[in-house]
Amino acid sequence: MAQLPYHYGVKLRVFPSNEQKRLIKLNSDASRYIYNEMNGMNRELFALHQVKTPIKLVQTRIETLKQRLKHPAINISNIHGWLNDRALDSDMKANAIKNYRTAWKNFRKVHRAGTPVFHKKRTEQKYQTSNHYASKIEIPNMFNGSVRLLDDKHIQLSKLGRLRFKGMPAKLIARKAEIRIGTTTISMDATGRYYVSLQLASDQPFVNSETSQSDSAIGIDLNTDNFLTDSSANVIANPRFYRSIKGKLAKAQRTLSRRATRAKKAHRSLRESKNYQKQRQRVATIQRKVANRRKNFLHLVSTALIKNHDLVVAEELRSKNLLRNHALAMNIADVGWRMLLGMLAYKADLYKRQFVTVDPRNTTQTCSDCGFIMGTEPTQKLTLADRQWTCPRCTAYHIRDHNAAKNILAKGLVTLTDQ
């Protein structure tokens, strides 16, 4: 998969039987257990290394843990016999170990996400498996691997067998003879819906990037007043998806809280309380609908920007820092800026366009005509309430967001020139 030049991802909704649901839960629990066992051994190893006195018992334990971590799939299964169950996917174990080691690599590379933590048992379920092709297969595709399509509506998965699915794009079905399937993720969300995510690869591009080529560059300013303003003065209104259901969600959450209190007073487990679980699913359904509407909106906006422009320049926003402002936190979380920037980044690679992020410093305070920066003597900085202003040096009239978008585009062009 890695050696193929083009990659794509697709998420399908599947409809498992009761037995298949049981197997998904079993594999999900095993995946989480293996991840947590490795994390526990590493934490114990770190604590034992803090013991400076050369105690033989401590040294023996350190060597034992090191040996177990070298071959965790065999050693953890030997200690915990239930992991040898035939219903468990061996590729699930390998992927759980791989994900844990990747978490450490990411920590060493970035240092921002923190060290790996224990995975809690939640309502959601998820595990990963791998696709294998026999050596005698001449042309690997979506029909002849261990994970394969049986027809346009059914997929075969290791240990689970035949599953009905929906949501496969028609363009992928038309080219399924030349596409390979890689890592596969089986998951269940909080509302009880099951999904299969497929990593796809091919020798040919998944999209035709030449049909809508346009020699243009655009800068975009993201804000909460309106969702987006570009350097051509086009404005996309903020849909405010969360605010539209805020009252309905709050009412459902209050009911959920009351049912949790009643279950605790009756000494009933929340997992076994039917009324609580029914209301929990209602709350999760409302939240899923909002998330789906927001994601669909962001996909439409990002695809239109990338397909219609050769260069898209945006400001590099750190949502984690912005969310510390409690007065704006809800509005910032509702617009989904980081998700949009992520979509623009991978779609630019997909459509062979350029996407650049720039430092947002002074983009709203700088005059796009003469370069004067508000806040320098004898002027004061613009506040969030100042949506329109006139430059004191060149007397140019600016709409705040349009001016910022032009400055962002100019910064992006300078960045590309310097490269």
C-alpha contacts under 8 A as a table, 3 or more apart, distances in Angstrom:
res1	aa1	res2	aa2	distance
1	M	4	L	5.54
1	M	180	R	7.56
1	M	182	G	6.39
1	M	201	A	6.08
2	A	5	P	7.67
4	L	7	H	7.57
4	L	201	A	6.24
4	L	202	S	5.98
4	L	203	D	5.86
5	P	201	A	7.55
5	P	202	S	6.89
5	P	203	D	6.07
5	P	204	Q	7.85
6	Y	201	A	5.57
6	Y	202	S	5.38
6	Y	203	D	6.24
6	Y	204	Q	6.60
6	Y	205	P	5.69
6	Y	206	F	7.13
7	H	199	Q	7.37
7	H	200	L	5.63
7	H	201	A	4.37
7	H	202	S	6.54
7	H	206	F	7.70
8	Y	199	Q	6.20
8	Y	200	L	5.04
8	Y	201	A	6.21
8	Y	206	F	7.17
9	G	197	S	7.12
9	G	198	L	5.77
9	G	199	Q	4.83
9	G	200	L	5.78
10	V	168	M	7.32
10	V	197	S	5.70
10	V	198	L	5.42
10	V	199	Q	6.86
10	V	200	L	7.72
11	K	167	G	7.39
11	K	168	M	7.79
11	K	195	Y	6.65
11	K	196	V	5.74
11	K	197	S	4.21
11	K	198	L	6.35
12	L	165	F	6.24
12	L	166	K	5.87
12	L	167	G	5.17
12	L	168	M	6.34
12	L	195	Y	5.47
12	L	196	V	5.17
12	L	197	S	6.16
13	R	165	F	5.50
13	R	166	K	5.59
13	R	167	G	6.49
13	R	193	R	7.52
13	R	194	Y	5.92
13	R	195	Y	4.34
13	R	196	V	6.31
14	V	163	L	6.42
14	V	164	R	5.63
14	V	165	F	4.27
14	V	166	K	6.68
14	V	193	R	7.99
14	V	194	Y	5.53
14	V	195	Y	5.33
14	V	196	V	6.65
15	F	163	L	6.43
15	F	164	R	5.68
15	F	165	F	6.45
15	F	194	Y	6.63
16	P	19	E	7.85
16	P	20	Q	5.44
16	P	21	K	6.02
16	P	163	L	6.00
16	P	164	R	7.35
16	P	194	Y	7.60
17	S	20	Q	5.09
17	S	21	K	6.15
18	N	21	K	5.02
18	N	22	R	6.32
19	E	22	R	5.06
19	E	23	L	6.40
20	Q	23	L	5.02
20	Q	24	I	6.18
20	Q	160	L	5.76
21	K	24	I	5.07
21	K	25	K	6.25
22	R	25	K	5.22
22	R	26	L	6.17
23	L	26	L	4.97
23	L	27	N	6.13
23	L	87	A	6.86
23	L	88	L	7.75
23	L	159	K	7.88
23	L	160	L	6.97
24	I	27	N	5.25
24	I	28	S	6.00
24	I	125	Q	7.67
24	I	126	K	7.86
24	I	160	L	7.79
24	I	186	I	7.56
24	I	187	S	7.97
25	K	28	S	5.00
25	K	29	D	6.07
25	K	125	Q	6.47
26	L	29	D	5.27
26	L	30	A	6.20
26	L	88	L	7.29
27	N	30	A	5.02
27	N	31	S	6.05
27	N	88	L	5.74
27	N	89	D	6.97
27	N	92	M	7.17
27	N	127	Y	6.65
28	S	31	S	5.15
28	S	32	R	6.29
28	S	125	Q	5.63
28	S	126	K	5.21
28	S	127	Y	5.07
29	D	32	R	5.21
29	D	33	Y	6.05
29	D	125	Q	7.79
30	A	33	Y	4.94
30	A	34	I	6.16
30	A	83	L	6.90
30	A	88	L	7.85
30	A	93	K	7.76
31	S	34	I	5.37
31	S	35	Y	6.31
31	S	92	M	6.42
31	S	93	K	6.19
31	S	96	A	5.52
31	S	127	Y	6.18
32	R	35	Y	5.19
32	R	36	N	6.16
32	R	96	A	7.45
32	R	119	H	6.35
33	Y	36	N	5.14
33	Y	37	E	6.03
34	I	37	E	5.02
34	I	38	M	6.28
34	I	76	I	7.40
34	I	93	K	7.16
34	I	96	A	6.61
34	I	97	I	7.20
35	Y	38	M	5.37
35	Y	39	N	6.30
35	Y	96	A	5.79
35	Y	97	I	6.38
35	Y	99	N	8.00
35	Y	100	Y	6.14
35	Y	118	F	7.67
35	Y	119	H	7.63
36	N	39	N	4.92
36	N	40	G	5.96
36	N	117	V	8.00
36	N	118	F	5.36
36	N	119	H	6.50
37	E	40	G	5.00
37	E	41	M	6.18
37	E	76	I	7.74
38	M	41	M	5.16
38	M	42	N	6.20
38	M	69	L	7.14
38	M	72	P	7.49
38	M	97	I	7.79
38	M	100	Y	7.63
39	N	42	N	5.17
39	N	43	R	6.17
39	N	100	Y	7.80
39	N	116	P	7.08
39	N	117	V	7.11
39	N	118	F	6.77
40	G	43	R	5.15
40	G	44	E	6.15
41	M	44	E	5.10
41	M	45	L	6.02
41	M	65	L	6.49
41	M	69	L	7.72
42	N	45	L	4.96
42	N	46	F	6.17
43	R	46	F	5.11
43	R	47	A	6.31
44	E	47	A	5.07
44	E	48	L	6.15
45	L	48	L	5.16
45	L	49	H	6.24
45	L	62	I	6.17
45	L	65	L	6.84
45	L	66	K	7.99
46	F	49	H	5.21
46	F	50	Q	6.78
47	A	50	Q	5.35
47	A	51	V	7.32
48	L	51	V	5.47
48	L	58	V	6.66
48	L	62	I	6.92
49	H	52	K	7.30
49	H	62	I	7.85
51	V	54	P	7.61
54	P	58	V	7.45
54	P	59	Q	7.02
55	I	58	V	5.34
55	I	59	Q	6.31
56	K	59	Q	5.07
56	K	60	T	6.08
57	L	60	T	5.19
57	L	61	R	6.27
58	V	61	R	5.14
58	V	62	I	6.23
59	Q	62	I	5.08
59	Q	63	E	6.35
60	T	63	E	5.25
60	T	64	T	6.22
61	R	64	T	5.01
61	R	65	L	6.20
62	I	65	L	5.26
62	I	66	K	6.20
63	E	66	K	5.09
63	E	67	Q	6.23
64	T	67	Q	5.24
64	T	68	R	6.29
65	L	68	R	5.04
65	L	69	L	6.15
66	K	69	L	5.18
66	K	70	K	6.37
67	Q	70	K	5.24
67	Q	71	H	6.99
68	R	71	H	5.64
68	R	72	P	5.41
68	R	75	N	5.55
68	R	76	I	7.39
69	L	72	P	5.01
71	H	74	I	5.96
71	H	75	N	6.25
72	P	75	N	5.07
72	P	76	I	5.52
72	P	77	S	7.97
72	P	97	I	7.55
73	A	76	I	5.76
73	A	77	S	6.21
73	A	93	K	6.51
73	A	94	A	6.99
73	A	97	I	7.60
74	I	77	S	5.30
74	I	78	N	6.11
75	N	78	N	5.12
75	N	79	I	6.41
76	I	79	I	5.27
76	I	80	H	6.08
77	S	80	H	5.08
77	S	81	G	5.75
77	S	82	W	7.48
77	S	83	L	5.20
77	S	84	N	6.09
78	N	81	G	5.83
78	N	84	N	7.97
80	H	83	L	6.05
81	G	84	N	5.64
81	G	85	D	7.77
82	W	85	D	5.61
83	L	88	L	7.16
84	N	88	L	7.27
85	D	88	L	5.68
86	R	89	D	7.65
87	A	159	K	6.41
88	L	92	M	7.58
88	L	159	K	7.31
89	D	92	M	5.19
89	D	93	K	7.00
89	D	129	T	7.38
89	D	158	S	7.04
89	D	159	K	6.41
90	S	93	K	5.32
90	S	94	A	6.61
91	D	94	A	5.00
91	D	95	N	6.09
91	D	128	Q	7.52
91	D	129	T	5.01
91	D	130	S	5.82
92	M	95	N	5.19
92	M	96	A	6.17
92	M	127	Y	6.45
92	M	128	Q	5.42
92	M	129	T	4.89
92	M	130	S	7.70
93	K	96	A	5.17
93	K	97	I	6.38
94	A	97	I	5.29
94	A	98	K	6.13
95	N	98	K	4.84
95	N	99	N	5.96
95	N	128	Q	6.08
95	N	129	T	6.59
95	N	130	S	7.83
96	A	99	N	5.18
96	A	100	Y	6.35
96	A	127	Y	7.77
96	A	128	Q	7.48
97	I	100	Y	5.21
97	I	101	R	6.37
98	K	101	R	5.23
98	K	102	T	6.07
99	N	102	T	4.96
99	N	103	A	6.16
100	Y	103	A	5.11
100	Y	104	W	6.69
100	Y	116	P	7.34
101	R	104	W	5.22
101	R	105	K	6.38
102	T	105	K	4.92
102	T	106	N	6.13
103	A	106	N	5.17
103	A	107	F	6.27
103	A	115	T	7.45
103	A	116	P	6.04
104	W	107	F	5.02
104	W	108	R	6.26
104	W	115	T	6.58
104	W	116	P	6.62
105	K	108	R	5.19
105	K	109	K	6.14
106	N	109	K	5.03
106	N	110	V	5.85
106	N	111	H	7.39
106	N	113	A	7.77
107	F	110	V	5.36
107	F	111	H	4.67
107	F	112	R	6.86
107	F	113	A	6.19
107	F	114	G	5.89
107	F	115	T	5.97
108	R	111	H	5.71
110	V	113	A	7.17
111	H	114	G	5.98
122	R	125	Q	7.35
123	T	189	D	7.50
123	T	190	A	5.72
124	E	187	S	7.43
124	E	188	M	5.46
124	E	189	D	4.92
124	E	190	A	5.25
124	E	192	G	7.98
125	Q	187	S	5.38
125	Q	188	M	4.97
125	Q	189	D	6.85
126	K	185	T	7.01
126	K	186	I	5.64
126	K	187	S	4.13
126	K	188	M	6.38
127	Y	185	T	5.84
127	Y	186	I	5.63
127	Y	187	S	6.57
128	Q	183	T	6.96
128	Q	184	T	5.66
128	Q	185	T	4.36
128	Q	186	I	6.22
129	T	183	T	6.05
129	T	184	T	5.30
129	T	185	T	6.35
129	T	186	I	7.95
130	S	147	V	7.76
130	S	182	G	6.23
130	S	183	T	4.63
130	S	184	T	5.88
131	N	145	G	6.18
131	N	146	S	5.37
131	N	147	V	5.29
131	N	181	I	6.45
131	N	182	G	5.35
131	N	183	T	6.15
131	N	184	T	7.21
132	H	145	G	5.51
132	H	146	S	5.31
132	H	147	V	7.39
133	Y	137	I	6.90
133	Y	140	P	6.66
133	Y	144	N	6.97
133	Y	145	G	4.78
133	Y	146	S	6.61
134	A	137	I	5.62
134	A	145	G	7.40
135	S	138	E	7.83
137	I	140	P	6.25
137	I	144	N	7.81
140	P	143	F	7.87
140	P	144	N	6.41
140	P	145	G	7.13
140	P	178	E	7.68
140	P	179	I	7.81
140	P	180	R	6.27
141	N	144	N	6.05
141	N	145	G	7.13
141	N	176	K	6.71
141	N	177	A	5.37
141	N	178	E	5.55
141	N	179	I	5.10
141	N	180	R	4.55
141	N	181	I	7.08
142	M	145	G	6.72
142	M	147	V	7.77
142	M	148	R	5.20
142	M	149	L	5.86
142	M	176	K	5.64
142	M	177	A	6.33
142	M	178	E	7.62
142	M	179	I	5.97
142	M	180	R	5.45
142	M	181	I	6.01
143	F	148	R	4.89
143	F	149	L	5.30
143	F	150	L	6.74
143	F	176	K	7.73
143	F	177	A	7.27
144	N	147	V	7.84
144	N	148	R	6.04
145	G	148	R	5.35
145	G	181	I	7.71
146	S	156	Q	7.55
146	S	157	L	6.86
146	S	158	S	6.47
147	V	155	I	7.39
147	V	156	Q	5.62
147	V	157	L	5.03
147	V	158	S	6.63
147	V	181	I	7.20
148	R	155	I	5.79
148	R	156	Q	5.33
148	R	157	L	7.11
148	R	181	I	7.62
149	L	152	D	7.11
149	L	153	K	7.99
149	L	154	H	6.08
149	L	155	I	4.37
149	L	156	Q	6.14
150	L	153	K	7.64
150	L	154	H	5.39
150	L	155	I	5.40
150	L	156	Q	6.54
151	D	154	H	5.42
151	D	155	I	7.21
152	D	173	I	7.06
153	K	164	R	5.68
153	K	165	F	5.43
153	K	166	K	6.38
154	H	162	R	6.55
154	H	163	L	5.46
154	H	164	R	4.41
154	H	165	F	5.73
155	I	162	R	5.73
155	I	163	L	5.30
155	I	164	R	6.42
155	I	165	F	7.01
156	Q	160	L	7.55
156	Q	161	G	5.20
156	Q	162	R	4.63
156	Q	163	L	6.32
157	L	160	L	5.40
157	L	161	G	5.12
157	L	162	R	6.62
157	L	163	L	7.63
158	S	161	G	6.13
160	L	163	L	7.76
168	M	172	L	7.04
168	M	173	I	7.03
169	P	172	L	5.54
169	P	173	I	6.63
170	A	173	I	5.08
170	A	174	A	6.20
171	K	174	A	5.24
171	K	175	R	6.59
172	L	175	R	5.16
172	L	176	K	5.82
173	I	176	K	5.11
175	R	178	E	5.85
175	R	179	I	6.69
176	K	179	I	5.27
176	K	180	R	7.98
178	E	202	S	6.59
178	E	203	D	7.84
179	I	200	L	6.58
179	I	201	A	5.86
179	I	202	S	4.99
179	I	203	D	7.96
180	R	200	L	5.62
180	R	201	A	5.32
180	R	202	S	6.30
181	I	184	T	7.81
181	I	198	L	6.52
181	I	199	Q	5.86
181	I	200	L	4.79
181	I	201	A	6.66
182	G	198	L	6.81
182	G	199	Q	5.04
182	G	200	L	5.90
182	G	201	A	7.41
183	T	198	L	6.43
183	T	199	Q	5.49
184	T	196	V	6.84
184	T	197	S	5.66
184	T	198	L	4.85
184	T	199	Q	6.34
185	T	196	V	5.61
185	T	197	S	5.00
185	T	198	L	6.71
186	I	194	Y	7.46
186	I	195	Y	5.90
186	I	196	V	4.67
186	I	197	S	6.55
187	S	194	Y	5.70
187	S	195	Y	5.28
187	S	196	V	6.44
188	M	191	T	7.93
188	M	192	G	5.88
188	M	193	R	5.45
188	M	194	Y	4.37
188	M	195	Y	6.23
189	D	192	G	5.53
189	D	193	R	5.62
189	D	194	Y	6.69
190	A	193	R	7.53
190	A	281	Q	6.90
190	A	284	A	6.01
191	T	281	Q	5.21
191	T	282	R	7.81
191	T	284	A	5.76
191	T	285	T	5.92
192	G	281	Q	7.98
202	S	205	P	7.03
202	S	206	F	7.75
205	P	208	N	7.00
205	P	350	L	7.95
206	F	350	L	7.68
207	V	350	L	7.03
207	V	351	Y	6.68
208	N	211	T	6.37
208	N	351	Y	7.24
209	S	212	S	6.75
209	S	213	Q	6.87
209	S	307	K	7.78
209	S	350	L	7.93
209	S	351	Y	4.83
209	S	352	K	6.45
210	E	213	Q	5.38
212	S	307	K	6.27
212	S	308	N	6.57
213	Q	307	K	7.03
213	Q	308	N	6.71
213	Q	309	H	7.22
213	Q	310	D	7.10
214	S	307	K	8.00
214	S	308	N	5.80
214	S	309	H	5.48
214	S	310	D	6.11
215	D	309	H	6.59
215	D	310	D	5.76
216	S	308	N	7.90
216	S	309	H	5.14
216	S	310	D	5.53
216	S	311	L	6.63
217	A	309	H	5.75
217	A	310	D	5.86
217	A	311	L	4.48
217	A	312	V	5.96
217	A	313	V	7.84
217	A	409	L	7.64
218	I	230	D	6.64
218	I	231	S	5.90
218	I	232	S	7.40
218	I	309	H	6.94
218	I	311	L	6.25
218	I	312	V	5.13
218	I	313	V	6.25
218	I	409	L	6.14
219	G	230	D	5.50
219	G	231	S	5.18
219	G	312	V	5.89
219	G	313	V	4.63
219	G	314	A	5.95
219	G	405	A	5.08
219	G	406	K	6.16
219	G	407	N	7.85
219	G	408	I	5.56
219	G	409	L	4.23
219	G	412	G	7.96
220	I	228	L	6.55
220	I	229	T	5.73
220	I	230	D	4.27
220	I	231	S	6.32
220	I	312	V	7.52
220	I	313	V	6.31
220	I	314	A	5.27
220	I	315	E	7.61
220	I	405	A	4.98
220	I	406	K	7.99
220	I	408	I	7.03
220	I	409	L	7.51
221	D	228	L	5.74
221	D	229	T	5.28
221	D	230	D	6.13
221	D	314	A	6.61
221	D	315	E	6.98
221	D	401	D	6.30
221	D	402	H	7.56
221	D	404	A	6.24
221	D	405	A	4.83
221	D	408	I	7.42
222	L	226	N	7.85
222	L	227	F	5.97
222	L	228	L	4.80
222	L	229	T	6.72
222	L	314	A	8.00
222	L	315	E	7.82
222	L	337	W	7.43
223	N	226	N	5.99
223	N	227	F	5.56
223	N	228	L	6.31
224	T	227	F	5.72
224	T	238	N	6.93
224	T	331	N	6.39
224	T	332	I	6.71
224	T	335	V	7.19
225	D	238	N	6.94
226	N	229	T	7.33
226	N	235	V	7.13
226	N	236	I	6.35
226	N	237	A	4.76
226	N	238	N	4.75
227	F	235	V	7.72
227	F	236	I	5.66
227	F	237	A	5.29
227	F	238	N	4.21
227	F	239	P	7.59
227	F	335	V	7.00
228	L	235	V	5.84
228	L	236	I	5.15
228	L	237	A	7.02
228	L	238	N	7.63
229	T	233	A	6.34
229	T	234	N	5.71
229	T	235	V	4.52
229	T	236	I	6.41
229	T	401	D	6.07
229	T	402	H	6.08
229	T	405	A	6.70
230	D	233	A	5.50
230	D	234	N	5.51
230	D	235	V	6.71
230	D	402	H	6.38
230	D	405	A	5.42
230	D	406	K	7.61
231	S	234	N	7.37
231	S	402	H	5.82
231	S	403	N	7.46
231	S	404	A	7.99
231	S	405	A	4.73
231	S	406	K	4.76
231	S	409	L	7.14
232	S	402	H	7.63
233	A	402	H	5.57
238	N	335	V	7.35
240	R	243	R	5.49
240	R	244	S	6.50
240	R	331	N	7.81
240	R	334	D	6.48
240	R	335	V	6.93
241	F	244	S	5.33
241	F	245	I	7.08
241	F	290	V	6.13
241	F	293	R	7.30
241	F	294	R	6.61
241	F	334	D	6.87
242	Y	245	I	5.62
242	Y	246	K	5.83
242	Y	290	V	6.41
242	Y	334	D	5.96
243	R	246	K	4.88
243	R	247	G	7.89
244	S	247	G	7.79
245	I	248	K	5.28
245	I	249	L	5.99
245	I	286	I	7.99
245	I	290	V	7.90
246	K	249	L	5.23
246	K	250	A	6.08
247	G	250	A	5.15
247	G	251	K	6.27
248	K	251	K	5.27
248	K	252	A	6.36
249	L	252	A	5.12
249	L	253	Q	6.10
249	L	283	V	6.66
249	L	286	I	6.72
249	L	287	Q	7.81
250	A	253	Q	5.05
250	A	254	R	6.19
251	K	254	R	5.23
251	K	255	T	6.48
252	A	255	T	5.19
252	A	256	L	6.26
252	A	279	Q	7.41
252	A	282	R	7.36
252	A	283	V	6.00
253	Q	256	L	4.85
253	Q	257	S	6.13
253	Q	283	V	6.50
254	R	257	S	5.04
254	R	258	R	6.31
255	T	258	R	5.20
255	T	259	R	6.29
255	T	279	Q	7.41
256	L	259	R	5.20
256	L	260	A	6.21
256	L	276	Y	6.38
256	L	279	Q	5.73
256	L	280	R	6.36
256	L	283	V	7.94
257	S	260	A	5.09
257	S	261	T	6.29
258	R	261	T	5.11
258	R	262	R	6.27
259	R	262	R	5.09
259	R	263	A	6.14
259	R	275	N	6.96
259	R	276	Y	5.49
260	A	263	A	5.16
260	A	264	K	6.25
260	A	270	L	6.86
260	A	276	Y	6.21
261	T	264	K	5.22
261	T	265	K	6.23
262	R	265	K	5.12
262	R	266	A	6.21
263	A	266	A	5.11
263	A	267	H	6.16
263	A	268	R	5.09
263	A	269	S	6.92
263	A	270	L	6.61
263	A	273	S	6.77
263	A	276	Y	7.73
264	K	267	H	4.85
264	K	268	R	5.78
264	K	269	S	7.18
264	K	270	L	7.68
265	K	268	R	7.65
268	R	272	E	7.04
268	R	273	S	6.51
269	S	272	E	5.31
269	S	273	S	6.17
270	L	273	S	5.00
270	L	276	Y	6.59
270	L	277	Q	7.35
271	R	274	K	7.92
271	R	277	Q	6.97
272	E	277	Q	7.80
273	S	276	Y	5.41
273	S	277	Q	6.23
274	K	277	Q	5.13
274	K	278	K	6.02
275	N	278	K	5.18
275	N	279	Q	6.31
276	Y	279	Q	5.26
276	Y	280	R	6.02
277	Q	280	R	4.89
277	Q	281	Q	6.22
278	K	281	Q	5.31
278	K	282	R	6.56
279	Q	282	R	4.96
279	Q	283	V	6.37
280	R	283	V	5.20
280	R	284	A	6.16
281	Q	284	A	4.97
281	Q	285	T	5.97
282	R	285	T	5.08
282	R	286	I	6.42
283	V	286	I	5.29
283	V	287	Q	6.38
284	A	287	Q	5.08
284	A	288	R	6.00
285	T	288	R	5.00
285	T	289	K	6.19
286	I	289	K	5.28
286	I	290	V	6.45
287	Q	290	V	5.22
287	Q	291	A	6.19
288	R	291	A	5.03
288	R	292	N	6.02
289	K	292	N	5.10
289	K	293	R	6.15
290	V	293	R	5.19
290	V	294	R	6.18
291	A	294	R	5.17
291	A	295	K	6.02
292	N	295	K	5.06
292	N	296	N	6.02
293	R	296	N	5.18
293	R	297	F	6.20
294	R	297	F	5.13
294	R	298	L	6.20
294	R	335	V	7.78
294	R	336	G	7.68
295	K	298	L	5.12
295	K	299	H	6.11
296	N	299	H	5.12
296	N	300	L	6.31
297	F	300	L	5.25
297	F	301	V	6.31
298	L	301	V	5.16
298	L	302	S	5.95
298	L	339	M	7.70
298	L	340	L	5.88
298	L	343	M	7.95
299	H	302	S	5.29
299	H	303	T	5.93
299	H	340	L	7.77
299	H	343	M	7.22
300	L	303	T	5.38
300	L	304	A	6.17
301	V	304	A	5.29
301	V	305	L	6.26
302	S	305	L	5.19
302	S	306	I	6.18
302	S	340	L	6.64
302	S	343	M	6.40
302	S	344	L	5.60
302	S	347	K	7.80
303	T	306	I	5.27
303	T	307	K	5.94
303	T	344	L	7.62
303	T	347	K	7.14
304	A	307	K	5.38
304	A	308	N	6.02
305	L	308	N	5.55
305	L	309	H	6.16
305	L	312	V	7.26
306	I	309	H	5.54
306	I	310	D	7.13
306	I	311	L	7.73
306	I	312	V	6.98
306	I	344	L	6.91
306	I	347	K	6.85
306	I	348	A	6.14
306	I	351	Y	7.34
306	I	353	R	6.78
307	K	310	D	7.76
307	K	351	Y	7.01
309	H	312	V	6.65
309	H	353	R	7.57
310	D	353	R	5.18
310	D	354	Q	6.11
311	L	353	R	6.29
311	L	354	Q	4.77
311	L	355	F	5.84
311	L	356	V	7.71
312	V	354	Q	6.37
312	V	355	F	4.91
312	V	356	V	6.41
312	V	409	L	7.97
313	V	355	F	5.90
313	V	356	V	4.85
313	V	357	T	5.68
313	V	358	V	7.30
313	V	408	I	6.57
313	V	409	L	5.67
313	V	412	G	5.75
314	A	341	L	7.89
314	A	355	F	7.88
314	A	356	V	6.42
314	A	357	T	4.85
314	A	358	V	6.40
314	A	408	I	6.53
314	A	409	L	7.66
315	E	357	T	5.17
315	E	358	V	4.93
315	E	359	D	5.92
315	E	360	P	5.14
315	E	408	I	6.66
316	E	357	T	5.13
316	E	358	V	5.51
316	E	359	D	5.77
316	E	360	P	6.45
317	L	337	W	7.68
317	L	338	R	7.34
317	L	360	P	7.60
318	R	321	N	5.55
318	R	322	L	6.40
318	R	338	R	7.82
319	S	322	L	4.86
319	S	323	L	5.93
319	S	332	I	7.58
319	S	337	W	7.45
319	S	338	R	6.71
320	K	323	L	5.40
320	K	324	R	7.11
321	N	324	R	5.62
321	N	325	N	7.96
322	L	325	N	5.89
322	L	329	A	7.13
322	L	332	I	7.51
323	L	326	H	6.64
323	L	328	L	7.16
323	L	329	A	4.62
323	L	330	M	7.97
323	L	332	I	6.85
323	L	333	A	7.43
324	R	329	A	6.82
325	N	328	L	5.67
325	N	329	A	5.75
326	H	329	A	4.93
326	H	330	M	7.64
327	A	330	M	7.72
328	L	331	N	5.43
328	L	332	I	6.08
329	A	332	I	5.16
329	A	333	A	6.08
330	M	333	A	5.22
330	M	334	D	6.07
331	N	334	D	5.06
331	N	335	V	6.51
332	I	335	V	5.63
332	I	336	G	6.98
332	I	337	W	7.55
333	A	336	G	5.76
333	A	337	W	7.88
336	G	339	M	5.37
336	G	340	L	6.38
337	W	340	L	5.12
337	W	341	L	6.30
338	R	341	L	5.12
338	R	342	G	6.17
339	M	342	G	5.11
339	M	343	M	6.22
340	L	343	M	5.09
340	L	344	L	6.19
341	L	344	L	5.08
341	L	345	A	6.18
342	G	345	A	5.13
342	G	346	Y	6.50
343	M	346	Y	5.52
343	M	347	K	5.94
344	L	347	K	5.22
344	L	348	A	5.90
344	L	355	F	6.89
345	A	348	A	5.37
345	A	349	D	6.82
345	A	355	F	6.13
346	Y	349	D	5.26
346	Y	350	L	6.25
347	K	350	L	4.70
347	K	351	Y	5.98
348	A	351	Y	5.33
348	A	352	K	5.62
348	A	353	R	4.63
348	A	354	Q	5.73
348	A	355	F	6.01
349	D	352	K	4.97
349	D	353	R	6.30
349	D	354	Q	7.55
350	L	353	R	7.81
356	V	412	G	6.36
357	T	412	G	7.10
358	V	408	I	6.95
358	V	411	K	6.62
358	V	412	G	6.22
358	V	415	T	7.99
360	P	363	T	5.55
360	P	408	I	7.34
361	R	364	T	7.97
362	N	365	Q	4.84
362	N	366	T	5.82
362	N	373	I	7.27
363	T	366	T	5.67
363	T	403	N	7.94
363	T	404	A	5.02
363	T	405	A	7.77
363	T	407	N	5.60
363	T	408	I	6.39
364	T	400	R	6.44
364	T	401	D	7.19
364	T	403	N	6.85
364	T	404	A	4.69
364	T	407	N	7.87
365	Q	373	I	5.46
365	Q	374	M	5.08
365	Q	375	G	7.63
365	Q	381	K	6.83
365	Q	382	L	6.51
365	Q	404	A	7.87
366	T	371	G	5.68
366	T	372	F	5.55
366	T	373	I	4.33
366	T	374	M	6.27
366	T	404	A	7.73
366	T	407	N	7.44
367	C	370	C	5.78
367	C	371	G	4.83
367	C	372	F	5.24
367	C	373	I	6.42
367	C	391	C	6.42
367	C	396	A	7.96
367	C	398	H	7.91
367	C	403	N	7.09
368	S	371	G	5.71
368	S	403	N	6.04
368	S	404	A	7.77
368	S	406	K	6.45
368	S	407	N	5.75
369	D	394	C	7.80
369	D	396	A	7.23
370	C	393	R	7.79
370	C	394	C	6.68
372	F	391	C	7.48
372	F	393	R	6.96
373	I	376	T	6.31
374	M	379	T	5.98
374	M	380	Q	6.06
374	M	381	K	5.15
374	M	382	L	6.83
375	G	378	P	7.53
375	G	379	T	5.12
375	G	380	Q	4.19
375	G	381	K	4.16
375	G	382	L	7.57
376	T	379	T	5.62
376	T	380	Q	6.86
376	T	381	K	7.91
377	E	380	Q	7.60
382	L	385	A	7.92
382	L	386	D	5.97
383	T	386	D	5.42
384	L	387	R	7.05
386	D	389	W	6.86
386	D	400	R	7.47
387	R	399	I	6.24
387	R	400	R	5.10
387	R	401	D	7.52
388	Q	397	Y	7.60
388	Q	398	H	5.74
388	Q	399	I	4.58
388	Q	400	R	5.30
389	W	397	Y	6.02
389	W	398	H	5.40
389	W	399	I	6.66
389	W	400	R	7.00
390	T	395	T	5.59
390	T	396	A	5.51
390	T	397	Y	4.41
390	T	398	H	5.96
391	C	394	C	5.77
391	C	395	T	4.68
391	C	396	A	5.23
391	C	397	Y	6.49
391	C	398	H	7.63
392	P	395	T	5.44
398	H	402	H	7.38
398	H	403	N	5.98
399	I	402	H	5.53
399	I	403	N	6.02
400	R	403	N	5.31
400	R	404	A	6.25
401	D	404	A	5.03
401	D	405	A	6.20
402	H	405	A	5.12
402	H	406	K	6.39
403	N	406	K	5.23
403	N	407	N	6.36
404	A	407	N	5.08
404	A	408	I	6.15
405	A	408	I	5.03
405	A	409	L	6.27
406	K	409	L	5.16
406	K	410	A	6.25
407	N	410	A	5.04
407	N	411	K	6.20
408	I	411	K	5.14
408	I	412	G	6.22
409	L	412	G	5.05
409	L	413	L	6.27
410	A	413	L	5.20
410	A	414	V	6.31
411	K	414	V	5.13
411	K	415	T	6.19
412	G	415	T	5.02
412	G	416	L	6.33
413	L	416	L	5.20
413	L	417	T	6.19
414	V	417	T	5.02
414	V	418	D	6.19
415	T	418	D	5.23
415	T	419	Q	6.43
416	L	419	Q	5.17
